[in-house]
């Protein structure tokens, strides 16, 4: 069997050449990083869970008319995607104060924001993914004004859908990161959703307990990362219910299991 050609390796995924022109294979790793890769580790099974969760969410977004790069899941860790020209901007959508927003503005974590806030960051690990404005984006030509309108509109649509989806399974969508790409039809470029949507790039809190169910458990040395990711997948109906049922308090759950 011929060795696949690797196109790119990031912190959480590897991209390989796809079987057809214009396609790639996206492989999900168990590697975990935080603070622009200053902290590194492994969450066992994370790649399998993120692949399944992202497939589930992208499939539902496609069904409501949000264009994405997702084609189909290939196996436990891989999915077939459209090859896109990535827009070098990370789009962060915030519903509740947390993380860097709380630190920058002195707002206590958990405070519901008066309105949804969209922030933009320049994708460059060496620079620490600095926060940027529409003026920077226009000045340096990272995206056109029309593309930014499309990106903002899609971000709000995704937020509306995901907020309802997660609320329906007892999870508060605090904030999340999106990436977008261009696909070309001759000289016409179209913006579509790319990358992944999973607990790696979302802050997800249990609605009743505010228990963190995302990568903040790794960032903040809370432990229970694998269980948190599993619980998100379980609530979304992607894992069979275990004998313990829903896990609302991960610390108590770990103690019961002797971990």
C-alpha positions as CSV (number, residue, x, y, z in Angstrom):
1,X,0.0,0.0,0.0
2,X,1.5,3.4,-1.1
3,X,2.5,5.8,1.7
4,X,0.2,8.8,1.8
5,X,1.7,12.2,1.2
6,X,1.5,14.4,4.2
7,X,0.5,18.0,3.4
8,X,0.5,19.6,6.8
9,X,0.8,18.8,10.5
10,X,-0.8,21.0,13.1
11,X,-1.1,20.8,16.9
12,X,-4.2,18.6,16.8
13,X,-4.5,17.2,13.3
14,X,-2.6,16.0,10.2
15,X,-3.7,16.6,6.7
16,X,-2.9,14.1,4.0
17,X,-3.4,14.2,0.2
18,X,-6.9,13.0,-0.6
19,X,-8.0,10.3,-3.1
20,X,-9.3,12.9,-5.6
21,X,-8.2,16.3,-6.7
22,X,-9.5,19.0,-4.4
23,X,-9.8,16.7,-1.4
24,X,-7.7,16.0,1.8
25,X,-7.8,13.5,4.5
26,X,-7.9,15.0,8.0
27,X,-6.5,12.9,10.8
28,X,-7.3,13.7,14.4
29,X,-4.5,13.3,16.9
30,X,-4.6,12.7,20.7
31,X,-2.0,15.5,21.2
32,X,-3.2,18.3,23.4
33,X,-1.6,21.8,23.6
34,X,-2.4,25.0,25.3
35,X,-1.1,28.6,25.5
36,X,0.2,28.4,21.9
37,X,1.9,25.0,22.4
38,X,3.8,26.2,25.5
39,X,2.0,23.4,27.3
40,X,1.8,20.0,25.7
41,X,0.3,16.6,26.6
42,X,-1.9,13.8,25.5
43,X,-5.6,13.1,26.1
44,X,-6.2,9.4,25.3
45,X,-8.9,8.9,22.7
46,X,-9.3,12.6,22.1
47,X,-8.8,12.3,18.3
48,X,-11.5,9.6,18.0
49,X,-14.0,11.7,20.0
50,X,-13.2,14.9,18.2
51,X,-13.6,13.3,14.8
52,X,-17.0,11.9,15.8
53,X,-18.2,15.1,17.4
54,X,-17.0,17.3,14.6
55,X,-18.6,15.0,12.0
56,X,-21.9,15.1,13.9
57,X,-21.9,18.9,14.1
58,X,-20.7,19.6,10.5
59,X,-23.3,17.2,9.1
60,X,-26.1,19.1,11.0
61,X,-24.7,22.5,9.9
62,X,-24.7,21.3,6.3
63,X,-28.4,20.3,6.7
64,X,-29.3,23.9,7.7
65,X,-27.4,25.4,4.8
66,X,-24.1,26.3,6.3
67,X,-21.4,25.4,3.7
68,X,-18.5,23.4,5.2
69,X,-15.4,21.5,4.0
70,X,-16.7,18.2,5.5
71,X,-17.5,15.4,3.0
72,X,-17.6,12.2,5.2
73,X,-16.0,10.4,8.0
74,X,-13.6,7.6,6.8
75,X,-12.8,5.8,10.0
76,X,-12.4,6.4,13.7
77,X,-9.7,9.1,13.3
78,X,-10.0,10.4,9.8
79,X,-12.5,12.3,7.6
80,X,-12.5,13.3,4.0
81,X,-12.7,17.1,3.5
82,X,-12.6,19.6,0.7
83,X,-9.3,21.3,0.2
84,X,-9.6,25.0,0.9
85,X,-7.4,28.1,1.0
86,X,-7.5,28.9,4.7
87,X,-8.3,32.5,5.7
88,X,-5.5,33.3,8.2
89,X,-8.0,34.5,10.8
90,X,-9.3,32.7,13.9
91,X,-12.9,33.8,14.6
92,X,-13.9,33.6,18.3
93,X,-17.6,33.8,19.2
94,X,-18.3,34.7,22.8
95,X,-21.6,34.3,24.7
96,X,-20.3,34.2,28.3
97,X,-17.3,35.9,29.8
98,X,-14.4,33.5,30.2
99,X,-10.7,33.0,29.4
100,X,-8.8,35.8,27.8
101,X,-11.9,38.1,27.7
102,X,-12.2,37.9,31.5
103,X,-8.5,38.7,31.9
104,X,-8.4,41.6,29.5
105,X,-11.5,43.3,30.7
106,X,-11.7,42.2,34.3
107,X,-15.1,40.6,34.0
108,X,-15.8,37.6,36.2
109,X,-15.9,34.3,34.4
110,X,-19.5,33.1,34.0
111,X,-21.1,36.5,33.5
112,X,-23.5,36.4,30.5
113,X,-22.5,39.0,27.9
114,X,-25.0,41.7,27.0
115,X,-24.8,40.4,23.4
116,X,-22.8,37.9,21.5
117,X,-19.3,39.2,20.7
118,X,-17.2,38.2,17.7
119,X,-13.4,38.6,17.9
120,X,-10.7,38.1,15.3
121,X,-7.2,36.8,15.8
122,X,-4.3,36.5,13.3
123,X,-3.3,32.9,12.8
124,X,0.4,32.9,13.7
125,X,1.6,30.7,16.6
126,X,5.0,32.5,16.6
127,X,3.2,35.8,17.3
128,X,0.8,34.2,19.8
129,X,-2.2,34.6,17.5
130,X,-2.6,38.4,18.2
131,X,-6.1,39.9,18.4
132,X,-6.8,42.0,15.3
133,X,-9.6,44.3,14.0
134,X,-11.4,44.7,10.7
135,X,-9.0,47.5,9.9
136,X,-6.0,45.2,10.1
137,X,-7.8,42.6,8.0
138,X,-8.6,45.1,5.3
139,X,-5.2,46.8,5.4
140,X,-3.2,43.6,5.0
141,X,-5.6,42.0,2.6
142,X,-6.3,38.8,4.6
143,X,-9.9,38.8,3.5
144,X,-12.1,41.2,1.5
145,X,-15.0,43.2,3.1
146,X,-17.5,40.9,1.4
147,X,-15.7,37.8,2.8
148,X,-15.7,39.3,6.3
149,X,-19.5,39.9,6.0
150,X,-19.9,36.3,5.0
151,X,-17.7,35.1,7.9
152,X,-19.5,37.1,10.5
153,X,-22.9,36.0,9.2
154,X,-21.9,32.4,9.2
155,X,-20.4,32.7,12.7
156,X,-23.7,34.0,14.1
157,X,-25.7,31.3,12.3
158,X,-23.3,28.6,13.7
159,X,-23.6,30.2,17.2
160,X,-27.4,30.2,17.1
161,X,-27.5,26.6,16.1
162,X,-24.9,25.3,18.5
163,X,-26.3,27.2,21.4
164,X,-29.6,25.5,21.0
165,X,-28.0,22.1,20.2
166,X,-25.9,22.1,23.4
167,X,-28.6,23.7,25.6
168,X,-30.8,20.8,24.6
169,X,-28.4,18.3,26.2
170,X,-27.6,20.4,29.3
171,X,-24.5,22.2,28.1
172,X,-23.9,26.0,28.0
173,X,-21.9,27.1,25.0
174,X,-19.6,29.7,26.6
175,X,-17.4,30.5,23.5
176,X,-15.8,28.8,20.6
177,X,-13.3,29.2,17.8
178,X,-14.1,28.9,14.0
179,X,-11.9,28.8,11.0
180,X,-12.9,29.5,7.4
181,X,-11.5,28.8,4.0
182,X,-12.0,29.7,0.3
183,X,-13.0,27.3,-2.4
184,X,-12.5,28.5,-5.9
185,X,-14.7,28.1,-9.0
186,X,-12.5,29.7,-11.7
187,X,-12.0,33.2,-10.5
188,X,-14.9,33.1,-8.0
189,X,-14.0,32.4,-4.4
190,X,-16.6,31.3,-1.8
191,X,-16.2,31.2,2.0
192,X,-17.0,27.9,3.7
193,X,-16.5,26.7,7.3
194,X,-13.3,24.6,7.8
195,X,-11.2,23.0,10.5
196,X,-13.3,21.3,13.3
197,X,-15.9,22.0,16.0
198,X,-15.1,20.0,19.1
199,X,-14.3,20.4,22.8
200,X,-10.8,21.4,21.7
201,X,-12.1,24.7,20.4
202,X,-15.3,25.3,22.5
203,X,-15.8,26.2,26.1
204,X,-18.6,23.9,27.2
205,X,-20.0,24.1,30.7
206,X,-22.6,21.9,32.4
207,X,-25.7,24.1,32.7
208,X,-26.5,23.0,36.3
209,X,-23.0,22.6,37.8
210,X,-20.8,24.9,35.6
211,X,-18.5,21.9,35.4
212,X,-16.0,22.4,32.5
213,X,-16.4,19.9,29.7
214,X,-13.6,21.0,27.3
215,X,-9.9,21.6,26.9
216,X,-9.9,24.0,29.9
217,X,-9.5,20.9,32.0
218,X,-6.1,20.4,30.3
219,X,-5.2,24.1,30.3
220,X,-5.9,24.5,34.0
221,X,-4.7,21.1,35.2
222,X,-8.2,20.1,36.4
223,X,-7.8,16.5,35.2
224,X,-10.7,14.4,33.8
225,X,-10.1,15.5,30.2
226,X,-11.0,12.2,28.6
227,X,-14.1,11.8,30.7
228,X,-15.2,15.3,29.9
229,X,-14.9,14.8,26.1
230,X,-16.7,11.4,26.4
231,X,-19.5,13.1,28.3
232,X,-20.0,15.7,25.6
233,X,-20.1,12.9,23.0
234,X,-22.5,10.8,25.2
235,X,-24.9,13.7,25.6
236,X,-24.9,14.3,21.9
237,X,-26.0,10.7,21.4
238,X,-22.7,9.6,19.9
239,X,-21.7,7.2,22.7
240,X,-24.0,4.6,24.3
241,X,-25.1,5.4,27.8
242,X,-22.8,3.8,30.4
243,X,-24.1,2.3,33.6
244,X,-23.4,5.5,35.4
245,X,-25.6,7.5,33.1
246,X,-24.9,11.2,32.6
247,X,-21.8,12.5,34.5
248,X,-22.6,15.9,36.0
249,X,-19.8,16.1,38.5
250,X,-16.6,14.8,37.0
251,X,-14.6,15.0,40.2
252,X,-17.1,12.8,42.1
253,X,-17.3,10.5,39.1
254,X,-13.5,10.0,39.1
255,X,-13.5,9.3,42.9
256,X,-16.3,6.7,42.5
257,X,-14.2,5.0,39.8
258,X,-11.1,5.2,42.0
259,X,-9.2,7.5,39.7
